[in-house]
Amino acid sequence: MPLTTTTRGANGPRRRRVLAGGAAALLAGGGGALLSACSSASSGGGPDAAERSPGAARLRERAARDTAALLERYDATLAAHTALTARLRPLRAEVARHAEAFAAPGPESPSASTSASASPAAPAARVEVPGEEKAALAALADAERRTADARTAALGSAPPELARLLASVAAAGAAHAYLLTEGGS
């Protein structure tokens, strides 16, 4: 039977839904691939002057500081609630990779990678963690949201490569906030 006969009629709407779902999945899951495809075309093969500007360096430093503070919150929460280790360890590891990404490009950036190791350091005394696990997760989710919001707000003044990094990490932070509150059990 020809393919055109089987794809019309009752099967048509189903196929459209499948294609629409595939497109949505590509945009949701493959957005990084789309962004990286754009980055190679727009960057000309290397960092330009805007990426090395003092403004970009300040944005990078702020993102690194915010990420370090988020790592401190993860560490303090892990220390206070060891029962949450399996749930928080993968998210904390991803935040550590974000710290490395913000510290990576050049000598102007702070060396956050030393504090971004895969194992938690001693929690900072200034981070207060609620005694109840659910409240501690909510506080961590709020910190992720605030950090993601700050990164999103910085997009307008960031050069292209840094904007891509900020957008990607902001999206990850929003996903972490969801996983910490509604998405996990």
C-alpha positions in Angstrom: 0.0 0.0 0.0 1.5 3.4 -0.9 2.7 5.6 2.0 0.3 8.5 1.0 -2.7 6.2 1.6 -1.6 5.3 5.1 -0.7 8.8 6.2 -4.0 10.4 5.3 -7.4 10.2 6.9 -7.6 9.0 10.4 -3.8 8.9 10.8 -3.2 12.5 9.6 -3.9 14.3 12.9 -1.9 11.7 14.8 1.1 12.2 12.7 0.8 16.0 13.0 0.7 15.6 16.8 3.8 13.4 16.7 5.7 15.9 14.5 4.6 18.8 16.7 5.7 16.8 19.8 9.1 16.1 18.1 9.6 19.8 17.3 8.7 20.7 20.9 11.2 18.1 22.2 13.9 19.5 19.9 13.3 23.0 21.2 13.2 21.9 24.8 15.9 19.3 24.8 18.0 20.4 21.9 18.1 24.1 22.5 21.7 23.9 23.5 22.5 22.3 20.1 20.7 25.1 18.3 22.5 27.7 20.4 25.9 26.1 19.7 25.2 26.0 16.0 24.5 29.8 16.1 27.5 30.4 18.2 30.0 29.0 15.7 28.6 31.2 13.0 28.4 34.4 14.9 31.7 34.2 16.9 34.0 34.0 13.9 36.0 31.2 15.5 37.3 33.1 18.6 36.3 35.5 21.3 35.8 39.1 20.1 36.5 42.3 21.9 33.0 42.4 23.4 33.6 39.1 25.1 36.7 40.4 26.7 35.3 43.8 27.7 35.2 45.1 31.2 31.4 44.9 31.2 31.5 41.2 30.2 34.2 40.5 32.9 31.9 42.1 35.5 28.9 40.1 34.4 31.0 36.9 34.5 32.4 37.8 38.0 28.9 38.4 39.3 27.7 35.1 37.8 30.6 33.3 39.4 29.9 34.9 42.8 26.2 34.0 42.6 27.1 30.4 41.7 29.5 30.2 44.6 26.8 31.4 46.9 24.4 28.8 45.5 27.1 26.1 46.0 27.4 27.2 49.6 23.6 26.9 50.0 23.7 23.3 48.6 26.6 22.4 50.9 24.9 23.8 53.9 21.6 22.0 53.0 23.5 18.7 52.4 25.2 19.1 55.8 22.0 19.8 57.6 19.9 17.2 55.9 22.0 14.1 55.0 18.8 12.2 54.0 18.6 14.5 50.9 22.0 13.6 49.6 20.8 11.3 46.8 18.4 14.0 45.6 20.7 17.0 45.9 24.1 15.6 44.9 23.4 15.6 41.1 22.0 19.2 41.2 25.0 20.4 43.3 27.4 18.8 40.8 25.7 20.6 38.0 26.0 23.9 39.8 29.7 23.2 40.4 30.1 22.8 36.6 28.3 26.1 36.1 30.9 27.7 38.4 33.7 26.2 36.3 32.1 27.5 33.1 31.9 31.1 34.5 35.5 30.9 35.7 36.9 29.4 32.5 37.5 32.1 29.8 40.4 34.2 30.9 42.6 35.8 33.5 40.0 38.5 34.3 37.6 35.9 35.8 37.8 34.7 39.4 39.0 31.2 40.0 35.7 29.7 41.2 36.7 26.3 40.0 38.7 25.6 43.2 35.6 26.0 45.3 33.4 24.1 42.7 34.7 20.6 43.3 32.4 17.7 43.0 32.4 17.0 46.7 30.9 19.5 49.1 33.1 21.7 51.2 32.4 22.7 54.8 29.2 24.8 54.8 29.6 28.5 55.4 28.4 29.7 58.7 26.3 32.5 57.2 24.0 30.1 55.3 21.0 29.3 57.4 19.1 26.1 56.5 15.6 25.5 57.8 15.3 22.5 60.1 12.5 20.8 58.1 13.5 19.1 54.9 10.6 20.4 52.9 11.4 24.0 54.0 15.1 23.5 53.2 14.2 22.3 49.7 11.9 25.3 49.3 14.7 27.7 50.4 17.1 26.0 48.0 14.6 26.3 45.2 14.1 30.0 46.0 17.8 30.5 45.8 17.9 28.8 42.4 15.0 30.9 41.1 16.7 34.2 42.3 19.9 33.2 40.7 18.2 32.2 37.4 16.3 35.5 37.4 19.5 37.5 37.9 21.1 35.7 35.0 18.1 36.3 32.8 18.1 40.0 33.6 21.8 40.2 32.7 21.2 38.8 29.2 20.5 42.2 27.6 23.9 43.6 28.5 25.9 40.5 27.8 27.9 39.8 24.7 26.7 36.9 22.6 28.8 34.0 24.0 28.3 35.1 27.6 24.6 35.6 26.9 24.3 32.0 25.7 26.0 30.7 28.8 23.9 32.9 31.1 20.7 31.7 29.3 21.7 28.1 29.5 22.6 28.2 33.2 19.4 30.2 33.9 17.3 27.5 32.3 19.1 24.8 34.3 18.5 26.8 37.5 14.8 27.0 36.6 14.7 23.3 36.1 16.5 22.8 39.4 13.9 24.9 41.2 11.2 22.8 39.7 12.9 19.5 40.7 13.4 20.8 44.2 9.8 21.6 44.7 7.2 20.0 42.4 9.3 17.6 40.4 11.0 15.5 43.0 9.8 13.0 45.6 
